[in-house]
Amino acid sequence: AEEEEEASQGDDEAGESGGELAWMSMLVDNSEAAFNESMLEEGDAAVAHAKHSQLQFEATRLDAVIRTREAALRQLQQTKRQLHEACLRENQMSSRIKLLEAEIGSVDSERKRVEAQLRSNSNATDAEKTKMRERYEEKMKTLKQQLDGLKSQQVAAARMRTMHERASKQLEELQSEILRHKQQRVSLQRQLREEQKEKRRSHVEHVKAMGQLQRCAAGGEREVAKLQRAL
């Protein structure tokens, strides 16, 4: 009977020891799982941080590009206004050229008429004829110089008009480019906000995982101390 009782006590002690070992094994497994999960979360956090930094860099770069393009846009708009004024002057010069050409034609007709009258007038002296001719020649010379000057200005204004057309096209392209960059910036800002939310969520999960790991570690330490006392 005593032998059976001792055997029974041995079996109970073995069962208790086996249960404690199984519980310790479970603690270790849980600790390892929590540690592995924590390490994975840290890896994910590093990847997320790198991605967030890249997005911030791209957003900063886009801000700089937009500021540069907007400055160029303002300068181009000013240039276009100046060229537009030159185009308006071209139209005015065209009208002045037509009037001046008509005046030259009228003066030339008048000169021919007066010369004909002087030729038919036997009393007109050679000095009078010469004076009349010189007066009309001087007037024609002045009018033609004015005409040549206006035509030169008209050629320059035509170049300005071509530059105005080119500036208008560049302005449209620049406005489209700025709009495209702003749309990209809005998209990046949206991604950054989403990344911030994901970062906060990951941080909360990381804190929970670390808490679980610490609790498992503390539980393991208590069980080890308990087993040491039982030995």
Secondary structure, 3 states (H helix, E strand, C coil): CHHHHHHHHHHHHHHHHHHHHHHHHHHHHHHHHHHHHHHHHHHHHHHHHHHHHHHHHHHHHHHHHHHHHHHHHHHHHHHHHHHHHHHHHHHHHHHHHHHHHHHHHHHHHHHHHHHHHHHHCCCCCHHHHHHHHHHHHHHHHHHHHHHHHHHHHHHHHHHHHHHHHHHHHHHHHHHHHHHHHHHHHHHHHHHHHHHHHHHHHHHHHHHHHHHHHHHHHHHHHHHHHHHHHHC
